[in-house]
Amino acid sequence: MHRCILLLLSLLLFPRVSFAQNALFLGIPLGGEQEQFVEKLEAMGYEVQTMSGTATSLTGMFDGVMCIIEVHATPRTHVVHQVSVSFSEFMENEVARMLKYR
């Protein structure tokens, strides 16, 4: 009985794990080394602002809007597991757009 439950749980979790391994950001696969990931973003024109062992912040244009991209890596192996994008300019433009149409 316990084996059946364990097998069922592993089958349910497997698609999520395999999906995460195939995730891309701007055509760059997540799961690689942080340094190489950042180098590829720099080659696309993004500029490094801060860099540590587990996170790197870059700035540049994303979808036509100035943004901050944060690349997060695991502490021990420095494997990229998350990328986040913040649109500070987008928020300012949205407020201006809302005021214009009021």
C-alpha positions, 0 to 999 in steps of 0.5 A: 500500500505504501509503495502504491502511494509513493509511486503515485506521488512520484508520477504526479511530481515527475512532470513538474520536475521535467518541465522545470529542467526544460525552462528557458529565459530569452532562449537561455536554459535554466539549470546551467551555471550562473556565470555562463547564464549572466555572460549570455545576458551580457551578450544580449546587451544587459549590464550587470549591476550587482553580483554575488554567489547566489544572485546577479542583478542586470539592467536593460530593455525587456519587451521594450521597457527598461527593467531589472533582471535578477538571476538566482542560483543555488549557494553551493553549485551556482546553478540557476533556478530562478529569473525575475524581471521587474518593470519600474518604468512600466509602472510609471508609464501606467500611472501616466496613462491612467491620468491621461485617460481620466 
